[in-house]
């Protein structure tokens, strides 16, 4: 069920025909960066906490009352 050498060659030839030899390095580097950023984002803890704190809730509730 794995991908063999023949399948990889077919995919590369089709990519070469569709995109041309000048675009393939750009596409490959963009794909590599995207995978790298995805892995980085998946392993890092969340840096931004979007849940409102208790003090913000009370400020918003007091604004609604006026």
N, C-alpha and C positions, 0 to 999 in steps of 0.2 A: 504493500500500500504506500510505500515511500516514493519520493520523486527520484527518478533515475537521471542519468546523464543525458539520455535522448530527450526526455521531457524538458530539461533545462535548456538544451540547445534549441529546441523548437520555440520555447518562450522567448529566448533571446533574439532569434531570427525574426519572429513576428514583431517584437518590440522595435527592432532595427528598421523593419519595413514601415511600421506605422509612424514612428517618431523621428527617424533619421539618426545619423551618427553624431550629430552635434547636440541633440537634445537629450540623448540617453545619459550622459554623465550628469547633467543638471537634474534629471528625474531621479537618478540613483542617489545623488547627494541629498536631495530634498527628502526622499524616502528615508534615508539613513538618519537625518536630523529629526524627522518626525518620530521614528522608532525610539531614538535616544531620549527625546523629550518626554515621550509617553512613559518609558521605563523610569525616568527620573521622577516624574510626577506621581507614578504609582508607588514608589518606594518612600518618598518624602512624606512626613506628616503634614496635615493641613496647616498652612501658615496664616490663613485669614479665617477668623471666627466671625461668622455673620449673624450669630444668634444675639439678640439684644440682651444687654445686661439688665439686672433688676432695677438699677437707677434710671436707665433709659425708659423702661416701661412706666415707671411712676411719673416721669416728666411728660411722656406722651399722654398718659391718662389725665393729668392735670390740665393739659392744653385742650383736650377734648371737652372738658367741663366748662370752659369759659365761653 
